[in-house]
Amino acid sequence: MLHLTDAALPSGGFAFSQGLEAAFQLGLLRDPGSFRAYLAVHLEQVALLEGQFVPSFYRLTVGLGKTAGELVEELAAFTTVPSQLRASVALGRSWLRLFPRLYPKARSEAIAAWLAREPWPPLFPAVYGLTLAGARIPLEIALLAFLYMALRDQIQAGVRLGALGPLEAHALQHELHPLAARLAARAARGSHRRARRSAPVLDIIQGYHQELYSKLFQS
C-alpha cells in the first residue's frame, strides 16, 4: 500500500486539481487556515460520496455483470461536473494499466476486459474498489489509502499553484491524516446507498474551472 500511495506512482492524479485551481484563482484560499478548511471539506465530500461507492464495488461477490454496471451508472449520475467525470475516467484507465504490473494475480485484467465490452466508463472509485478486492487488501486500509491519495493530490496541486510551500504541505498532510483515518473507518461500514454530496459549493467551484482563462490543471 505504501507503493500504491507513493506520489511517484504514475497514476495520473497530478494532472487534476479537482477544483482547487479554480478556488485559488477565485481568491478563496487566502491563507493556510482557509486552505486547511477547504481540504477538510473536500476530504469529507470524497469520503461521503466516492468513499461510499468503493466498499460496494469491493464487496461484489457475484462477478462483473449487471449489478456492477448499475453501480457504475449510479456513480456516474452522482458525478455532475463534466470535468470531474473526465478526470475519474482518466484515473480509472491509468489505474487499470499500472495495477497488473504491481499485483499480477489480481483480477484487474478481467476488469479491464469487462469495461471494454460494456458501455460503462471506467470510473476510478469503481476500478479502485474492484482491483483492491482482487488484491485482497483489507477494505479499511484500501479506503484510508483512497482518502490519503485524494488529500495528497490536493496538497500537491496547492504546492504547484504556489498556494503553500513544501514544508507547509507536509505539515497539512500530517495534520489532516487523523481526519482521513476516521472518515475511512466510517466509510468501511457504509455502502453506495448512503452516498451523498455534502458540499455543493465545491461542485460550483469545480464547475467553474472550465471558465478559467489560464489553467495549469485539467480539472
BAMARVEX-143022 format. One record per atom (N, C-alpha, C): x, y, z. Coordinates in steps of 0.05 Angstrom, whole numbers, padded with zeros to 5 digits, always signed. Example, Ala and Ser with C-alpha at 12.3 -4.5 7.8 and 13.67 -1.06 7.14 Angstrom:
2
+00264-00114+00156/+00246-00090+00156/+00264-00066+00156/+00257-00045+00142/+00273-00021+00143/+00258+00001+00157/
***
This chain:
219
+00016-00024+00000/+00000+00000+00000/+00017+00025+00000/+00040+00024+00012/+00058+00047+00012/+00066+00053-00017/+00070+00033-00033/+00077+00036-00061/+00054+00049-00076/+00029+00039-00071/+00006+00050-00085/+00000+00079-00079/+00008+00088-00055/+00002+00116-00048/+00027+00134-00052/+00048+00123-00064/+00072+00139-00069/+00065+00160-00091/+00073+00184-00086/+00067+00206-00105/+00081+00201-00132/+00102+00185-00132/+00117+00180-00156/+00103+00159-00174/+00083+00145-00163/+00069+00125-00179/+00054+00139-00202/+00057+00131-00227/+00045+00145-00249/+00015+00139-00252/-00001+00147-00232/-00030+00142-00232/-00045+00164-00246/-00032+00187-00251/-00046+00208-00266/-00059+00230-00249/-00058+00227-00222/-00071+00246-00205/-00059+00274-00206/-00034+00276-00214/-00020+00302-00215/-00033+00321-00236/-00048+00311-00255/-00060+00327-00276/-00086+00341-00269/-00097+00334-00245/-00123+00344-00238/-00122+00357-00210/-00135+00381-00208/-00136+00394-00182/-00163+00391-00168/-00182+00378-00182/-00209+00374-00171/-00222+00400-00161/-00217+00422-00176/-00230+00447-00169/-00212+00466-00152/-00190+00455-00142/-00173+00472-00124/-00161+00496-00140/-00154+00491-00165/-00143+00513-00181/-00163+00536-00183/-00188+00529-00188/-00209+00550-00190/-00213+00564-00164/-00212+00549-00142/-00215+00562-00115/-00192+00581-00110/-00168+00573-00119/-00144+00590-00115/-00147+00616-00131/-00155+00614-00157/-00157+00637-00174/-00180+00655-00165/-00201+00644-00153/-00223+00660-00143/-00217+00674-00116/-00193+00669-00105/-00185+00682-00080/-00197+00669-00055/-00205+00644-00057/-00217+00631-00034/-00197+00618-00015/-00172+00615-00025/-00151+00603-00009/-00131+00625-00002/-00138+00641+00018/-00123+00666+00024/-00099+00660+00042/-00101+00639+00058/-00080+00635+00078/-00081+00605+00086/-00061+00595+00102/-00061+00567+00109/-00087+00558+00123/-00099+00575+00138/-00124+00567+00152/-00147+00562+00132/-00150+00579+00112/-00171+00575+00093/-00165+00551+00075/-00139+00546+00070/-00131+00523+00054/-00137+00497+00070/-00131+00497+00096/-00137+00474+00112/-00167+00468+00113/-00183+00489+00116/-00212+00485+00117/-00223+00474+00091/-00212+00484+00069/-00220+00474+00042/-00213+00445+00040/-00189+00437+00048/-00181+00409+00045/-00198+00391+00062/-00205+00400+00087/-00222+00383+00104/-00249+00379+00092/-00261+00400+00080/-00287+00397+00068/-00285+00379+00043/-00265+00382+00028/-00261+00365+00004/-00258+00336+00012/-00242+00331+00033/-00237+00304+00042/-00263+00291+00051/-00279+00307+00066/-00305+00296+00076/-00324+00290+00053/-00324+00307+00032/-00342+00301+00009/-00333+00276-00005/-00307+00273-00009/-00297+00248-00022/-00305+00224-00006/-00303+00225+00021/-00310+00202+00038/-00340+00196+00037/-00356+00217+00035/-00385+00213+00035/-00397+00206+00008/-00382+00210-00013/-00392+00203-00040/-00376+00179-00051/-00352+00185-00063/-00336+00163-00075/-00329+00142-00054/-00324+00151-00029/-00316+00133-00008/-00338+00114+00000/-00363+00120-00007/-00386+00102-00001/-00389+00082-00024/-00380+00089-00048/-00382+00071-00070/-00360+00050-00070/-00336+00058-00061/-00314+00039-00061/-00321+00013-00046/-00333+00014-00022/-00340-00011-00008/-00360-00029-00024/-00379-00015-00038/-00398-00031-00053/-00385-00046-00076/-00366-00033-00090/-00352-00047-00111/-00333-00068-00099/-00321-00062-00076/-00303-00081-00063/-00317-00106-00055/-00342-00104-00047/-00357-00127-00036/-00372-00143-00057/-00370-00135-00082/-00384-00151-00103/-00374-00179-00103/-00392-00198-00100/-00384-00227-00099/-00396-00243-00122/-00412-00230-00139/-00426-00245-00160/-00414-00241-00187/-00390-00230-00187/-00376-00226-00212/-00383-00199-00224/-00372-00194-00248/-00376-00169-00262/-00399-00172-00281/-00421-00159-00275/-00444-00161-00292/-00463-00138-00288/-00488-00144-00288/-00509-00123-00287/-00506-00106-00261/-00502-00120-00238/-00500-00105-00213/-00478-00085-00213/-00454-00094-00222/-00431-00075-00224/-00437-00053-00243/-00450-00059-00266/-00456-00038-00285/-00475-00018-00274/-00495-00027-00259/-00515-00008-00247/-00501+00010-00226/-00482-00001-00212/-00467+00015-00193/-00451+00037-00207/-00438+00029-00229/-00423+00049-00245/-00441+00071-00255/-00465+00063-00265/-00484+00083-00275/-00492+00102-00253/-00497+00091-00229/-00506+00108-00206/-00483+00127-00198/-00459+00117-00197/-00436+00134-00191/-00432+00156-00211/-00436+00150-00237/-00433+00170-00258/-00455+00191-00255/-00479+00183-00246/-00501+00202-00243/-00494+00222-00220/-00480+00212-00200/-00472+00230-00178/-00450+00250-00186/-00435+00242-00207/-00412+00259-00215/-00423+00280-00235/-00433+00302-00225/-00448+00321-00241/-00431+00341-00257/-00406+00344-00250/-00389+00363-00264/-00374+00348-00286/-00377+00356-00312/-00364+00341-00334/-00334+00337-00331/-00320+00358-00322/-00291+00355-00319/-00284+00335-00298/-00300+00333-00277/-00295+00313-00256/-00300+00285-00267/-00320+00282-00284/-00325+00256-00296/-00302+00247-00314/-00292+00266-00330/-00270+00260-00347/-00245+00253-00331/-00240+00267-00309/-00217+00262-00292/-00219+00234-00280/-00243+00226-00271/-00247+00199-00259/-00242+00177-00280/-00251+00182-00304/-00246+00162-00326/-00216+00160-00331/-00203+00183-00333/-00174+00182-00339/-00159+00168-00317/-00166+00173-00292/-00153+00160-00269/-00158+00130-00269/-00183+00123-00276/-00191+00094-00276/-00175+00079-00298/-00172+00091-00321/-00157+00078-00342/-00127+00075-00335/-00117+00096-00323/-00089+00096-00315/-00084+00074-00294/-00103+00071-00275/-00101+00051-00254/-00102+00023-00266/-00119+00019-00285/-00121-00007-00298/-00096-00015-00313/-00081+00005-00323/-00056+00000-00337/-00033-00008-00318/-00032+00006-00295/-00009+00001-00277/-00014-00021-00257/-00039-00027-00249/-00044-00046-00228/-00035-00074-00234/-00038-00085-00259/-00029-00112-00264/+00001-00116-00260/+00016-00095-00264/+00045-00097-00260/+00053-00100-00231/+00036-00088-00213/+00042-00089-00184/+00029-00114-00172/+00005-00121-00181/-00010-00144-00170/-00019-00162-00193/-00001-00177-00205/-00009-00193-00228/-00030-00214-00223/-00034-00222-00197/-00053-00243-00191/-00081-00231-00185/-00083-00205-00184/-00109-00192-00180/-00125-00194-00206/-00151-00187-00205/-00168-00191-00229/-00170-00165-00245/-00149-00149-00245/-00150-00123-00259/-00153-00126-00289/-00140-00147-00301/-00143-00151-00330/-00171-00160-00337/-00184-00176-00320/-00211-00184-00325/-00230-00160-00323/-00224-00142-00304/-00240-00118-00301/-00237-00100-00325/-00213-00097-00335/-00208-00080-00359/-00223-00092-00383/-00222-00119-00386/-00236-00132-00408/-00266-00128-00406/-00277-00130-00382/-00305-00126-00378/-00314-00098-00385/-00298-00078-00376/-00305-00050-00382/-00302-00044-00412/-00283-00057-00425/-00280-00053-00454/-00304-00064-00470/-00317-00085-00459/-00340-00097-00473/-00366-00081-00468/-00368-00068-00445/-00393-00056-00436/-00392-00025-00441/-00415-00012-00440/-00416+00017-00445/-00408+00034-00421/-00402+00021-00398/-00398+00036-00374/-00370+00048-00373/-00367+00072-00364/-00340+00085-00362/-00324+00073-00339/-00297+00072-00342/-00280+00061-00320/-00275+00082-00299/-00296+00089-00284/-00293+00109-00263/-00274+00099-00241/-00257+00118-00231/-00236+00110-00213/-00246+00096-00188/-00266+00106-00173/-00275+00091-00149/-00284+00062-00155/-00296+00058-00179/-00304+00031-00186/-00280+00013-00191/-00262+00023-00208/-00238+00008-00214/-00221+00003-00188/-00219+00023-00171/-00203+00020-00147/-00215-00001-00128/-00241+00001-00123/-00254-00019-00106/-00251-00047-00116/-00256-00051-00142/-00254-00078-00154/-00226-00089-00153/-00206-00073-00160/-00178-00083-00161/-00167-00088-00133/-00173-00070-00114/-00163-00074-00087/-00175-00099-00074/-00200-00105-00081/-00212-00130-00071/-00198-00154-00084/-00192-00152-00110/-00178-00173-00123/-00150-00178-00112/-00138-00157-00102/-00111-00160-00090/-00113-00168-00060/-00137-00171-00050/-00142-00180-00022/-00130-00161-00001/-00131-00135-00008/-00123-00115+00011/-00147-00108+00029/-00144-00108+00055/-00167-00103+00073/-00181-00077+00066/-00207-00077+00068/-00224-00054+00059/-00216-00028+00073/-00213-00029+00100/-00208-00003+00114/-00181+00008+00106/-00161-00009+00101/-00135+00001+00092/-00138+00012+00064/-00153-00001+00047/-00158+00009+00020/-00171+00036+00020/-00190+00040+00038/-00204+00065+00040/-00186+00087+00051/-00170+00080+00070/-00151+00100+00081/-00132+00109+00059/-00122+00090+00043/-00104+00097+00021/-00119+00114+00000/-00144+00108-00005/-00160+00123-00024/-00162+00153-00015/-00168+00157+00010/-00170+00184+00021/-00143+00198+00023/-00123+00182+00029/-00096+00193+00030/-00088+00204+00003/-00094+00189-00019/-00087+00198-00045/-00103+00223-00053/-00129+00224-00046/-00145+00247-00052/-00133+00272-00038/-00125+00269-00013/-00113+00291+00002/-00086+00299-00010/-00070+00278-00015/-00043+00283-00027/-00044+00299-00053/-00062+00291-00071/-00064+00304-00096/-00072+00333-00094/-00090+00339-00075/-00099+00366-00070/-00075+00383-00059/-00061+00372-00041/-00039+00387-00029/-00017+00391-00049/-00011+00371-00065/+00009+00375-00086/+00001+00396-00107/-00025+00396-00113/-00036+00417-00131/-00032+00445-00119/-00036+00447-00092/-00032+00472-00079/-00003+00482-00080/+00016+00463-00078/+00044+00470-00080/+00051+00479-00108/+00041+00465-00128/+00046+00473-00156/+00034+00500-00163/+00012+00507-00150/-00001+00533-00155/+00012+00555-00139/+00030+00548-00121/+00042+00568-00104/+00025+00577-00081/+00004+00562-00074/-00013+00569-00052/-00001+00563-00025/+00019+00545-00024/+00033+00539+00001/+00060+00526-00007/+00078+00526+00012/+00105+00515+00007/+00106+00485+00014/+00128+00472+00006/+00130+00443+00011/+00129+00435+00041/+00141+00451+00058/+00140+00445+00087/+00112+00448+00098/+00098+00469+00090/+00070+00473+00098/+00053+00450+00088/+00059+00441+00064/+00044+00419+00052/+00046+00394+00068/+00070+00386+00076/+00074+00362+00091/+00062+00365+00119/+00063+00388+00130/+00051+00393+00156/+00020+00389+00154/+00008+00399+00133/-00021+00396+00129/-00029+00367+00125/-00012+00353+00109/-00018+00324+00105/-00018+00309+00131/+00002+00315+00148/+00004+00302+00174/-00019+00310+00192/-00026+00336+00191/-00048+00346+00209/-00075+00334+00202/-00080+00330+00176/-00106+00320+00167/-00108+00290+00165/-00086+00276+00170/-00086+00247+00169/-00106+00234+00189/-00107+00244+00214/-00127+00232+00232/-00156+00235+00222/-00162+00257+00210/-00189+00260+00198/-00193+00240+00176/-00174+00236+00159/-00176+00216+00138/-00180+00188+00150/-00166+00181+00171/-00169+00155+00184/-00197+00151+00195/-00208+00172+00208/-00235+00170+00219/-00256+00167+00197/-00252+00182+00175/-00271+00180+00153/-00269+00153+00139/-00245+00142+00137/-00241+00116+00125/-00255+00094+00141/-00252+00095+00168/-00264+00075+00185/-00295+00076+00183/-00305+00100+00181/-00334+00104+00178/-00344+00094+00151/-00329+00100+00130/-00337+00092+00103/-00336+00062+00100/-00318+00048+00114/-00316+00019+00112/-00342+00005+00121/-00358+00019+00137/-00384+00008+00146/-00407+00017+00128/-00401+00032+00107/-00421+00044+00090/-00425+00028+00064/-00441+00040+00047/-00446+00030+00020/-00456+00052+00002/-00460+00047-00023/-00469+00067-00042/-00496+00078-00035/-00512+00063-00019/-00539+00073-00012/-00537+00097+00007/-00514+00101+00019/-00511+00124+00037/-00496+00147+00024/-00489+00144-00001/-00473+00164-00015/-00488+00190-00018/-00475+00212-00014/-00487+00238-00017/-00465+00260-00022/-00473+00282-00034/-00456+00305-00037/-00460+00322-00012/-00439+00329+00001/-00441+00344+00026/-00433+00373+00024/-00421+00381+00001/-00411+00408-00002/-00417+00418-00031/-00442+00427-00036/-00449+00436-00063/-00433+00460-00072/-00422+00476-00054/-00405+00498-00062/-00380+00488-00077/-00370+00465-00067/-00347+00453-00081/-00354+00445-00110/-00378+00435-00114/-00387+00428-00141/-00387+00453-00159/-00397+00475-00148/-00398+00500-00163/-00370+00509-00171/-00351+00508-00151/-00324+00515-00156/-00311+00497-00178/-00316+00471-00175/-00305+00452-00195/-00316+00457-00223/-00342+00464-00224/-00354+00471-00250/-00343+00496-00262/-00334+00514-00245/-00323+00540-00255/-00295+00537-00268/-00282+00515-00262/-00255+00511-00272/-00253+00514-00303/-00273+00504-00317/-00272+00506-00346/-00274+00535-00356/-00282+00553-00339/-00284+00581-00347/-00258+00597-00343/-00239+00584-00330/-00214+00598-00325/-00199+00604-00351/-00189+00628-00354/-00175+00636-00379/-00149+00621-00381/-00134+00620-00359/-00108+00606-00359/-00108+00585-00337/-00101+00561-00343/-00102+00540-00323/-00079+00520-00326/-00071+00509-00303/-00049+00490-00302/-00059+00461-00303/-00083+00457-00292/-00094+00430-00289/-00118+00426-00307/-00125+00400-00311/-00147+00393-00329/-00174+00395-00314/-00174+00396-00288/-00199+00399-00273/-00194+00413-00247/
***
